[in-house]
């Protein structure tokens, strides 16, 4: 299927590896020009070179912390102030226990996983509206539908972003801008490795055993793959997604056992 987005320009955040890279790869395969962002300059430059070589599109790396005003300013400058597609993404805050988190912990989580995405939308969506076309995909978490106790900081910040999108997306849809969220369950990424290590340390088992125990709870019996996640992102950015507005697409292998 031709997604009808060849020649568009996209910003993909946290794109040097994992789910962000999966999204960048899928968009590049559709002929989308990319500005990609992450904090690690070396990994990001390598990713940009590999994606450009594989798909024949222009890929501009911007090494910066997207959760800070300075980092966002650098990315927006590289974009020339406008983009047709925005994929927001930022690493989640560390796990812990609800009694231990301070106000500062919550502020950092909200800055990284809620306010930074909102700031990027505020910067780029008005231009999309003026041009009559745009797509925004926010990578949040399955935890906004099924909270994970030890990830309470993430639960809080990402659910706040979900609430913002629920209202904002309906206000911009008539201008041809579709805003949606992708909710990953456990995927085979550095984040999963870190979580499995934490379980292993707490329970005195190996990381492989921790992973095996988690996989049993997923109907597909495995972790998600970044390339599949990226394909879902690319579809939400497509011409064909024009009637999908303010939705939360769950990609968790069926782990959340609900009817609707």
Rosetta blueprint (number, residue, H / E / L):
1 X L
2 X L
3 X L
4 X L
5 X L
6 X L
7 X L
8 X L
9 X E
10 X E
11 X E
12 X E
13 X L
14 X L
15 X L
16 X L
17 X L
18 X H
19 X H
20 X H
21 X H
22 X H
23 X H
24 X H
25 X H
26 X H
27 X H
28 X H
29 X H
30 X L
31 X L
32 X L
33 X E
34 X E
35 X E
36 X E
37 X E
38 X E
39 X L
40 X L
41 X H
42 X H
43 X H
44 X H
45 X H
46 X H
47 X H
48 X H
49 X H
50 X H
51 X H
52 X H
53 X H
54 X H
55 X H
56 X L
57 X L
58 X L
59 X E
60 X E
61 X E
62 X E
63 X E
64 X L
65 X L
66 X L
67 X L
68 X L
69 X H
70 X H
71 X H
72 X H
73 X H
74 X H
75 X H
76 X H
77 X H
78 X H
79 X H
80 X L
81 X L
82 X L
83 X L
84 X L
85 X E
86 X E
87 X E
88 X E
89 X L
90 X L
91 X L
92 X L
93 X L
94 X L
95 X L
96 X L
97 X L
98 X L
99 X L
100 X L
101 X L
102 X L
103 X H
104 X H
105 X H
106 X H
107 X H
108 X H
109 X H
110 X H
111 X H
112 X H
113 X H
114 X H
115 X H
116 X H
117 X H
118 X H
119 X H
120 X H
121 X H
122 X H
123 X H
124 X H
125 X H
126 X H
127 X H
128 X H
129 X H
130 X H
131 X H
132 X L
133 X L
134 X E
135 X E
136 X E
137 X E
138 X E
139 X E
140 X L
141 X L
142 X H
143 X H
144 X H
145 X L
146 X L
147 X L
148 X L
149 X H
150 X H
151 X H
152 X H
153 X H
154 X H
155 X H
156 X H
157 X H
158 X H
159 X H
160 X H
161 X H
162 X H
163 X H
164 X H
165 X H
166 X H
167 X H
168 X H
169 X H
170 X H
171 X H
172 X H
173 X H
174 X H
175 X H
176 X L
177 X E
178 X E
179 X E
180 X E
181 X E
182 X E
183 X E
184 X E
185 X L
186 X L
187 X E
188 X L
189 X L
190 X H
191 X H
192 X H
193 X H
194 X H
195 X H
196 X H
197 X H
198 X H
199 X H
200 X H
201 X H
202 X H
203 X H
204 X L
205 X L
206 X L
207 X H
208 X H
209 X H
210 X H
211 X H
212 X H
213 X H
214 X H
215 X H
216 X L
217 X L
218 X L
219 X L
220 X L
221 X L
222 X L
223 X L
224 X E
225 X L
226 X H
227 X H
228 X H
229 X H
230 X H
231 X H
232 X H
233 X H
234 X H
235 X H
236 X H
237 X L
238 X L
239 X H
240 X H
241 X H
242 X L
243 X L
244 X L
245 X L
246 X L
247 X L
248 X E
249 X E
250 X E
251 X E
252 X L
253 X L
254 X L
255 X L
256 X L
257 X L
258 X L
259 X L
260 X L
